[in-house]
Every structure is written in C-alpha cells, then in structure tokens.
C-alpha cells in the first residue's frame, strides 16, 4: 500500500477511535433534590430533577405528551436505608375520579404522541415528580432515591445516566 494511503488510513482509524471514546461521555447530567428532605408520614415527597446538556451540541429529548405521573423516561430507584426495595404503587393507582383514571390509562399506553424538546448546550430541563404517587413511603424511616435516564430512550443502547443519591426521612 502506498505511503499516503497508509497515513490516511492511520488518521481515519485515530478519528474513529476518538469518536468512540467521546461517545462514551454522556451528553447530559442529572441532578436531583427533594423539596423537603424531612417529611411527616402521609406528606408528599416531591422530587426536583434537573437535566443539563453537558455536550457541545443541542439535544432533542422525547417525552410522552400524556404523562400523568411526569416524564416516564426517568427511572426511579427507591430503597430503604437497609437496602430493601420500596414497593411501587403507581402500577395500580386509586384515581379519585373518572378523569384521573382516564389520564392514567392514557399515560401508560405504549404508543401515542411525543413532545420533542431541544436543549441547547449548557441549558437545563426541569421536572417535578411526586414520589408518593409512585412508591409506598408510608413507613417511617430513611429512603434512598436515585434517578436514571437512558441517553436514547426507546433505543436499547445500554447507555444510562445516573443522578446523585439523596436521602429522604419520613417521620411519624
């Protein structure tokens, strides 16, 4: 192979390797906070999620339009301080009225309209999620909460971004 082709092939391989390494860096970060880290039993635990575009390119994020419980692209990991998983409650909701039941049914379908939102480099998207609607937080104690989101929801790339871990205490 002539020398110019060897050099071109070398640079092409270096470029591809560099692109593969950069692709491993998540294009966004997740930060979570509780509106109140100490609540009484029966009070709502509201989680604030901040997604920040840490890449140099605009991100297009997809979110279901009919999401009754907030953005379903976020996965929550909630456990007691002893490591035991906390029971999910949102799979079998107790809607207060027919409209809430219809909204819940719409939000849990596997098809439908999506909202596309562009987030520019350095910009953030904020979301509030009521943990008390999704998990049984009725037992007093300390709960550990973390959020995860796929880099490309709907595409099983396996690349997941994790948030920080927070502690919420439920008192009697």
Residue pairs with C-beta under 8 A, 6 or more apart in sequence:
1 9
24 159
25 55
26 54
26 151
26 159
26 161
27 53
27 54
27 55
27 57
27 59
27 151
28 51
28 52
28 53
28 54
28 55
28 59
28 119
28 149
28 151
28 161
29 51
29 52
29 54
29 161
30 49
30 50
30 51
30 147
30 148
30 149
30 161
30 162
30 163
30 164
31 49
31 50
31 52
31 163
31 164
32 47
32 48
32 49
32 50
32 145
32 146
32 147
32 163
32 164
32 166
33 47
33 48
33 50
33 166
34 45
34 46
34 47
34 48
34 145
34 166
34 168
35 46
35 47
35 48
36 43
36 45
36 46
37 166
37 167
37 168
37 169
38 168
38 169
38 171
39 45
39 168
39 169
39 170
39 171
40 170
40 171
40 172
41 138
41 139
41 140
41 170
41 171
41 172
42 138
43 132
44 130
44 131
44 132
44 133
45 130
45 131
45 132
45 137
45 143
45 168
45 170
46 128
46 129
46 130
46 131
47 76
47 128
47 129
47 130
47 131
47 145
47 147
48 126
48 127
48 128
49 71
49 74
49 126
49 127
49 128
49 129
49 147
49 163
50 124
50 125
50 126
51 61
51 119
51 124
51 125
51 126
51 127
51 149
52 122
52 123
52 124
53 59
53 119
53 120
53 121
53 122
53 123
53 124
54 121
55 121
56 121
57 121
58 118
58 119
58 120
58 121
59 118
59 119
60 116
60 117
60 118
60 119
61 73
61 116
61 117
61 118
61 119
61 125
62 73
62 114
62 115
62 116
62 153
62 154
63 71
63 72
63 73
63 114
63 115
63 117
64 71
64 72
64 107
64 112
64 113
64 114
64 115
65 112
65 113
65 114
65 115
66 103
66 106
66 107
66 109
66 112
66 113
67 107
68 100
68 103
68 104
68 106
68 107
68 108
69 90
69 104
69 107
69 129
69 130
69 133
69 134
70 127
70 128
70 129
70 130
71 127
71 129
72 107
73 149
73 150
73 153
74 127
74 129
74 147
74 148
74 149
75 147
75 148
75 149
76 129
76 131
76 134
76 135
76 145
76 146
76 147
76 148
77 144
77 145
77 146
77 147
77 148
78 85
78 86
78 131
78 134
78 135
78 137
78 143
78 144
78 145
79 85
79 86
79 143
79 144
80 86
80 139
80 141
80 142
80 143
80 144
81 141
81 142
81 143
81 144
81 167
86 135
86 136
86 137
86 143
87 135
87 136
88 134
88 135
88 136
89 133
89 134
89 135
89 136
90 133
90 134
90 135
93 100
93 101
93 104
93 133
95 101
95 103
95 104
106 112
117 125
119 125
131 137
131 145
131 168
137 143
137 168
137 170
138 170
139 170
140 170
140 171
140 172
141 169
141 170
142 167
142 168
142 169
142 170
143 167
143 168
143 169
143 170
144 165
144 166
144 167
145 165
145 166
145 167
145 168
146 162
146 163
146 164
146 165
146 166
147 162
147 163
148 160
148 161
148 162
148 163
149 160
149 161
150 157
150 159
150 160
150 161
151 157
151 159
151 160
151 161
152 159
